[in-house]
């Protein structure tokens, strides 16, 4: 039991559930939707398609911006995320895959692997191309700082309802929707291409994750910035 990871993760879920105990206002709902897709853009465009796969080029300044947006999702640092994702593709569906439902089941792929102490380490040898930037190394090490600052900004602008909806609710939604790609998209959906793993295309996950649900397409052609290319 990794209390340093389990307890904050659980508390943020409890905070999200507290949304049912405060007066509902549409502005808080749309705040949650807006911050959700803002964070999801940071994950899919930044962490995944840029840092993990280098499917497009950008400036050093904007790569830092992408890293900051992605880090607001509380899915750890960009170097940690991208390095583990590269491992996933190298051993996809096999023993070395860090989150393969084919090996350890749905829960492990969706959530369990994150809490394993060995997986808390950044594999810098797999991400040397971006580890040469000190600002990214700093963000990777202090990955909680931008997210906490964002929560404090919401508190200052809108009080606790803004924190609950714009921070906690969007955290839970963006986390589990990202995790769906690792779990659901390796079990449920259509296989357009024959790949060495069990990746699948799932249209509703694609809607939730800005295209990540076209997962079989992605495993077939990892260097394509657009995953719904067919």
Secondary structure by P-SEA (a helix, b strand, c coil): cccccaaaaaaaaaaaaccccccccaaaaaaaaaaaaaaaaaaaaccccccccccccccaaaaaaaaaaaaccccccaaaaaaaaaaaaacccccccccccccccccccccccccccccccccccccccccccaaaaaaaaacaaaaaaaaaaaaacccccccccccaaaaaaaaaaaaccccccccccccccccccbbbbbaaaaaacccccaaaaaaacccccccccc
